């Protein structure tokens, strides 16, 4: 689809680490995280439309599960996750500055939104975050 439009696809991740990559390797915390992952997959399958995924019900379901998962990480893993998200936000801002005045669509893992959105909102003078419902 990108080739058939004037859309430019720009990777923004500083590395390939995903939310699940920070899961504990063993023990009871690993079992808890796997259970949470199963619940998230179940919720994602049920919320199988853009409206449902962007709705308040799914957000109320997803956000606490993501927080529980993050609490299972070590301090170093949490720090790495935060740094990864900061780098992604900086890259997004850099791309927005490069193509000033253009619309930009950022697609990320849903677990990142909780942290990326406030980082991007800190640049409200340079960008406007448009909620899905206002597109």
C-alpha positions in Angstrom: 0.0 0.0 0.0 2.8 2.4 0.8 4.2 2.1 -2.8 0.8 3.0 -4.2 0.5 6.3 -2.3 2.6 9.3 -1.3 3.0 7.7 2.2 6.6 7.4 3.5 7.3 4.6 5.8 10.0 5.3 8.3 11.0 2.8 11.0 11.3 4.5 14.4 12.4 1.8 16.7 16.0 2.1 17.8 16.2 -1.7 18.1 13.9 -4.7 17.8 13.0 -5.1 21.4 9.3 -5.7 21.9 7.2 -5.5 25.1 7.3 -9.3 25.4 11.1 -9.3 25.2 11.3 -7.9 28.7 9.4 -10.8 30.3 11.1 -12.7 33.1 12.9 -15.8 31.9 11.6 -18.2 34.6 9.7 -18.6 37.8 6.3 -17.4 39.0 6.7 -14.0 37.5 7.2 -15.6 34.1 4.0 -17.7 34.6 2.1 -14.5 35.6 3.3 -12.6 32.5 2.3 -15.5 30.2 -1.2 -15.5 31.8 -1.4 -11.7 31.2 -0.2 -12.2 27.6 -3.0 -14.8 27.0 -5.6 -12.3 28.5 -4.3 -9.5 26.2 -4.4 -11.8 23.1 -8.0 -12.8 24.1 -9.0 -9.1 24.4 -7.3 -8.2 21.2 -9.2 -10.9 19.3 -12.5 -9.7 20.8 -11.7 -6.1 20.0 -11.1 -6.8 16.4 -12.1 -3.5 14.8 -10.3 -0.2 14.9 -13.2 1.3 16.8 -13.0 -1.4 19.5 -9.2 -1.2 19.8 -9.3 2.5 20.2 -12.3 2.5 22.5 -12.3 3.2 26.2 -13.4 -0.3 27.1 -10.3 -1.9 25.6 -8.1 0.8 27.1 -9.5 0.1 30.5 -8.8 -3.6 29.9 -5.3 -3.3 28.4 -3.7 -0.6 30.5 -3.8 -2.4 33.9 -2.5 -5.6 32.3 0.4 -3.7 30.8 1.2 -2.1 34.1 1.1 -5.6 35.8 3.5 -6.9 33.2 5.9 -4.0 33.7 5.9 -4.6 37.4 7.3 -8.1 36.8 10.4 -6.6 35.1 13.7 -5.8 36.8 14.6 -2.2 37.4 17.1 -2.5 34.5 14.5 -3.9 32.2 12.1 -1.0 33.1 14.9 1.5 32.5 15.7 -0.1 29.1 11.9 0.0 28.2 11.7 3.7 29.1 14.9 4.6 27.3 13.6 2.7 24.2 10.4 4.6 24.3 12.2 8.0 24.7 14.3 7.2 21.7 11.2 6.3 19.7 9.6 9.6 20.7 12.7 11.5 19.8 12.8 9.8 16.4 9.1 10.7 15.8 9.8 14.3 16.6 12.8 14.3 14.4 10.7 13.0 11.4 8.0 15.5 12.1 10.5 18.3 12.0 12.0 17.0 8.8 8.6 16.9 7.1 7.1 20.0 8.8 3.4 20.5 8.0 2.7 17.0 6.9 0.4 14.5 8.5 2.2 11.7 10.2 0.8 8.3 11.1 2.6 6.5 13.9 1.8 2.9 14.4 3.3 1.2 17.5 2.6 -1.7 19.8 -0.4 -0.8 21.9 1.8 -1.2 25.1 3.9 1.7 24.0 1.1 4.2 23.7 0.9 4.6 27.5 4.4 6.0 27.5 4.8 7.5 24.0 1.7 9.7 24.1 2.8 11.9 27.1 6.3 12.1 25.6 4.9 13.4 22.3 2.4 15.7 24.0 5.4 17.5 25.6 5.9 18.8 22.0 2.4 20.2 21.6 4.0 23.4 20.0 5.3 21.2 17.2 2.6 18.6 16.7 -1.0 17.9 17.3 -2.0 14.4 18.3 -5.3 13.6 16.7 -7.4 10.9 18.5 -8.7 8.1 16.4 -12.3 9.3 16.9 -11.4 12.7 15.4 -9.9 11.4 12.1 
